[in-house]
Amino acid sequence: MTTIADRDGLIQNLDRVVRDTLAYFDGPGRVTRAHVDRWGARDILMHFIYFHEATAWGIQSAAAGGPPWPVPADSDLVNEVCRRLHEHESFDELLAQVRQAHARLVRAARNAPDLDKPCFRRATGELMTGRQRLELLARHWAEHVGELEKAVQADAK
């Protein structure tokens, strides 16, 4: 069972990464034309919204005694659907939605009685706990910013 200290540490780490990521997107990420594979900064913001929301939904479901939240398809398809759903929105609207999704996730994690319960089911059937999701999201967000920054450096050469 997740202790309060464990939960607080997980949330603090994710919160730090999200703040750093949002600072990047408020600055150089807002104007970069860099891409990682086929995904630009806007595309990355679009999928952050869904996966933060889905994790919050899963944590809430587990806390209420419900099933893990099912992700309906592989990440590439989910990301493409997110891109299509949000493509008409401004960068500021995307940032606002990311902030709201993060606030919801933090609230869900703080209120969860046990982050070690399965809360998320990938399309492959793999189950993940709230702890695993929070750790993965922190790594994933930091990796995306690092990849965009490397792409910018490579484009500058």
ABEGO torsion letter per residue (X at the ends): XBBAAAAAAAAAAAAAAAAAAAAAAABAAAABABBBEABBAAAAAAAAAAAAAAAAAAAAAAAAGBBBBBBABBAAAAAAAAAAAAAABBAAAAAAAAAAAAAAAAAAAAABABAABBABBBAAGBBBBAAAAAAAAAAAAAAAAAAAAAAAAAAAX
